[in-house]
């Protein structure tokens, strides 16, 4: 992962939890939570597109989560994304 500047996280921002990750991805894909694939299911095969992915990245950046498009699309699964978010290269952690 590239070294990026730290962003100021708004005080009102909810921490990014695994459940919130699932809710945000479902919303971006216009799916119900129950329609999301399991943690190893390919999100692209379930309809995720690049614009929705970029919107998710922007929303996560506003919460102080630094992750990029190439890292996410290398393996577009909820499980992989949670690993990237909860164990970032800079040592900070999601909730």
N, C-alpha and C positions, 0 to 999 in steps of 0.2 A: 504494500500500500504506500502511496506517495505521502511524504510529509506535508501536512496542511496546517494552516493557521487554525488556532482554536477559535471557535465561535462563542459568543456570549449566548447563553441559553436563557430565554425569557423565564422569569420566576414562575409564571403561570403554566409553563409547559409540563405536561405529564411525562414521567419517565417512560422510556420505551421498554415495555415489557413484552414477553413473548405473546401474550394475549392481544396487546395493542398492535403488535406487528401483524398478527393474523387479521385483526379488524381493519387495519389500514390497507393491507393487500386486497382483502375482499372488497372493500369500498372502491379501490382503484380499478378493480376488475369488474365492478358492478355485479358481484356475486354475494349470495348469502354465505355466512361463515360455514354452514354445513355443505356448501358446494365447493369449497376449497379442497385441493388435493391434500393428501397426507404430507408429512414433512419431507418425503423423498420424491413426491410427484413433481414433474416438470411444469412450472407455472406458464411457460410459453405455450406448451401443448394444451393448456387449459384456457388460453386466450389473453395472457399478459402481453402487452405491446410495449414498445420502447418509450412512447410518450407517457404512459402510465408509470413506467419504471422511473423515468426522470421526475415525475411529479412526486413519487414516493421519496426519492433521494432528496429533493428539495424540502419536503416535510420533515425528513429525518435530520437534515442539516439544521433546520430551525430548532430542533431538540438537542443539538450538539453532537449528533451522531455523524461521524465522517466516514462515509462509504461511497464508492464510486461505481459507475455503470459497468466498467469492465469486470470488477470483482464480483458484482451481483450476477452478471450474465455468464460468467464462467461456469456457474452451476446454479441455474434459476430454480431453486427449491426453497421452501420455507425453512427447512432444517439448516441448509447452508447459510442462508441469509441471517438466521438467528446466531449461528456461530460467528459470522463476521461482525455482527453488531455487538454481541455479548463478550467477545474476545478480540477487540481491535488491536492492531499492531502497536498503537501508541500506549497501550496499557490501561486505558480508561475502560470502564465497564458500563453496560446498560444495566438497568435494574432487574 
